[in-house]
Amino acid sequence: MYRLTDLDSQAERTGYMPFSFQHKKRVNLLALGDVGSTLLTGLKLMGADVIECIGIYDMNTDLCRRYEMEINQITFPLDPRKLPEVRSITAEELFHCDLFIFCAAKAVPPLNEKVQDVRMAQFAGNKKIVEQYARMAADKNFKGLFAVLSDPVDPLCKAAWLAAGGRLCAEQIQGFGLGVMNSRAIYYAKREERFRRYLSEGRAFGPHGQDLVLADSVQDYDDELSRELTRLTIDANTEVRELGFKPYIAPALSSGAISLLLTLRGEWHYSSNFMGRSKEGAFIGALNRMTERGTQWEDTFLPEPLFLRIKNAYDNLKTFI
């Protein structure tokens, strides 16, 4: 039996804590496209207990003005101060916060374009953007959490960390893409009896993409069923695209709003964190939580076939960038 930390027994962990649990957080969001605007709505409606205010920035200033007006018009009738206030900010203010959320994307492949992995097709363009903002964060001496939601999440996390040139701690950067893969697996598990164990015993590991690893059960792992569930989950976004729609709602809320709020509350959630030694490591997703001593991975035993699948995904991520 193995543990997740056996992927790299000498992995460097600083125990860095990018924010305090003692007060509500200032959250700043970059880019108000489909994902960013949906995420903003989720944070506004569900984040009152941990969010003080939400700053929004987009190159399109009219878009910022629109969302500042519309989102602030969402209130409870007798308690208008219950939900966090949203305000437009400048580029200079982006890193005056506890949590910076990167949702920018150069382009999403059009619906009529057939690509094997839509997420990886976005890497080259999005890499340049995330590097720009990672360097900006480092120049501003940013001490908070740099959250990446743009695709492909895991390689972009490493690109951001490398671009900062050691001026951002690896534990300041987290990728939020695995939450929706877990939610999609739950969607199928609710509909097909053979996958039902995933609802109570299943886990998700690895990147938000082709190397995703799902386990139908970590207690009684079935490799064949787990691989089938993994394939269904990976292709779920393709099914939505084939209907003529971009699949952004579930990622924005499951990987984004829900996972980010669980992070701020110190609760268990899915996100990608750094594992490894220096530049040889990679950001890989698994169940974890933020604690006063930094990130804590779920400490569960993994059968060898499952561990080898996760290790293959980790090795591929290490060599990708």
Secondary structure, 3 states (H helix, E strand, C coil): CECHHHHCCCCCCCCCCCCCCCCCEEEEEECCCHHHHHHHHHHHHHCCCCEEEEEEECCCHHHHHHHHHHHCCCCECCECCCCCEEEECCHHHCCCCCEEEECCCCCCCCCCCCCCCHHHHCHHHHHHHHHHHHHHHHHCCCCCEEEECCCCHHHHHHHHHHHCCCCCCHHHEEECCHHHHHHHHHHHHHHCHHHCCHHHHCEEEECCCCCCEEECCCCCCCHHHHHHHHHHHHCHHHHHHHCCCCCCHHHHHHHHHHHHHHHHHCCCEEEEEEECCHHHCEEEEEEEEEECCEEEECCCCECHHHHHHHHHHHHHHHHHC
